[in-house]
Amino acid sequence: MKNRTLVFLLSFSIGAAAAAAQPKLKVVEGLKINLGRIDRGKLATRQLTLKNIGNQKLNLGNVEVSCGCTGTVISKKELKPGDTTSLLITFNSSGFIGPVHKSLTISSNSADAPSTVVDLSAIVIEDLSFSPAWFYFKDTEAGHKSTAVVKLKNESTKDLMITGFRTQLPRFMLKYPKKPFAPGSTLDLTAEFTPEDAMPVLGDGVFVTTSSQTQPELYIRVIRSVKKLK
């Protein structure tokens, strides 16, 4: 009976020691990272600290991201107990607007979490927004002037101005106020188009220049179909 008890205690001690001797990964900044407000088209970077809070060597594997808009660079992949390394995250905000949620997954031999998921969030902002997304001239008659309006909104925290426009469309004119407009306010961009000939539905565009440092130029599509004058 004593021998059985001794074997049991020895087995329990070995198991407990093995359980206690483990690597363990900790993301010092936490598993939810807020990248804040980002101007659309800009890169946002954040450096995270990865720490081995276990008592055995921690081996870090691949870092997988949820989309190609996010990149990562890790400085070293083997951490002794108590060691740290840095993980650099880069997020490309091009193609996004408003709240964005992404994630990355860190693979390791961490005893409690071989796959550690870090959630990333950001708000991508732009100085200027417009609606609708195009000037639409439907069934315009050749030789006849038509108008279309796009509303432009100042989403920034400072006064902005429209400073000009350029386009390859012949007989196209854009009218707009020649003065600053305040944050939160809107103005009308009024396009006038006088086509010479009939044409099917075609798409083109106009570049609108602004005083915004982050959006010095906007591209607004122009969609038109022209029929013969009756």
N, C-alpha and C positions, 0 to 999 in steps of 0.2 A: 504493500500500500504506500509506504514511504517512497519507494522507487517511482511509482506512478505519479505521485504528487511532485517529486523532484523533476521528472521529465516534463510534466505539465507546466510547472513554473519556469523551467528553462526555455521551453517552446514559447511561452507567453512573453518572456523577457526578450528573446530574439525577435519575435514579431513586433513587439513594442519599439525595440531599438530600430528595426528596419523602417517602421512607420514614422519614427521621429527623424530619421536620417533621410531627408528629402529636399530637393530643390524647390523653390517657390518663387514665382514671378509676381512682382507688384509694379503697377504703373503709378508712379508717385503722384502724378497730377490727377489721377482718377480715370474712370472708364467713360466719362461723358465730357467731351471737349467742345467748348463753344469758341469758334473762330471769330465771332463778332460780326460787325457790319463790313462788307467788302464792296468796293466799287466794281461794277461789272467789267470784266476783262482783265482785272488785276489778279496777281498771284498772292495767296495768303500762306504764310509759313508758321509752323508751331513746332517747338522742340519738346519732346517728352522724355522723361527719365525712366528707364527700366531698371529695376533693382531686384537682386536675388536676396530675398529675406529668408531663404531656407538655410540648411547646413550642409548641402552638397552642391557640386558644380551644376550650374544651370546652362543648358544648351538652347540657344534661340534658333528657330528655323526660319521659314519664309514668312514674310508679311504680305498678306493678300488684301487688296483693296476692292471696294464694291464697284468702282468704275474707273475708267482711264483718266478721269479728271484729277485723280489724287495720286501723288507719288510719295515714296518713302525711301529713306536712307538710314541704315543702322550702322553705328560705328564699330561695334564688335559683338560677336555672337556667343562667346563663352564667358560666363561670369562665375567667379568664385563666391562663396558665401559673403554677403555684405557688399559685393561689387555693384557698380552701376554702369550703364551705357546710355547713349542718347539715341533717340529715334526722331529723325527730322521728317515732318509731314509737310507736303506742298499741295495746295488746292488751287486749281485753275478755275476761276469763276466765269470764264467765257461760256456763253450758251445757257447761263442760268439767270434767273431773276426771282427775287423773293426768298422765302425760307428754303433752305437746302439741308437735307439729311443724308449723310454718307457713313460708311463704317470701314474699319480695317480689322483684320484678324491676325494676331500674332501666334505663331506655332512655337511650342517649346516642350521641354520635358518636365514642366512644372507639375508637381504631383496633384494639385487640386484643380488645375485648369490647363490642359494641354493646348487648348485653343482659347485665347483671350481676345474678346471682342471689344474694341474701342469705338464708341459712337461719336461722330463728328457732326456739328451743326453750324450753320452760318446764315446770315441774311445778306443776299446780294442786292445791292441798290444801284440805281442809276439816277443821274441828275434830271434827265428828261424822259418822259414817256409820251406816247401818242396813240390816239385811237380815232378812227379805225386804223388798221395797219397799212393802208394804201389809199391813194387817190383813185377813185373808180369812176371812169367815164363810160357809161353804158349807152349804146345805140346813139352815139353822137353823130350828127349830120355833118358831112364834109362842107367846109366853108362856114360853119356855124359855131359860134363860141359857146362852150359849156364850162361850168364851174363844178368843183368838188372841194369839200372842206375836210381837213384833218385837225383835230383838237390836240394841242400840245400842252402838257402839264409840267410845271416846275416842281420836281420831287426833291430838290436840294434844300439847303438851308440859307441860300443867298440869292440875290437878284441875278437873273440871267437875261441874255439878249439873243435874238436871231440876227446874225450879221451878214447873211447872204445865202445864195444857192447857186447850183450849177447842174446842168443836165444837157444831154445830147438831143433831147426832143425838140424839134422845130415848132415854133409858134406856141410855146409853153411859157406861161408866166406865173410867178408865185408872189402873192401879196401877203404882207404880214406887218404888224405894228413895229415901228422903228424905235421902240423904247423898251427899257428893262421891264420884266414882269416878276412879281414877288413870289417867294416860296409858297407852294400850295395853290397858286393861281393858274389859270389856263389862258391860252390865246388861240385864235383861229389862224390856220395856214390855209389861205384860199388860193387854189390852183385854177388857172384859166387856160383852156386848151382849144385852139382853133385849127383842126386838121384840114389839110388841103384835099386829101383823097380818101376814098373809102378803103377800109382795111378790116381784116378779121380781128378777133380778140388777140391783143398783143400786150406784152408786159415790158415795162422799162422802169426808169426810176429817176429820182431827183435827190441830190446831195444837199442837205441844209446845214450851213455852218452856224456855229453858236459860240458864245463866250465861255462855255463850260470847259474847264481844264480836263475833265475826265471823259467828256463827250463833245469834243470840238466839232464833230460832224455826225449827222444822222442820215441814214439812207431810207427813203420812203418810196415804196413801189408805186408805179403808175400803171394802172390796168385800163385799157381802152378798147372799145370796138366802134368802128366808124362805118356808117352807111351812106349811100349816095343821097344827096339832097333831092327831095321830092319836088 
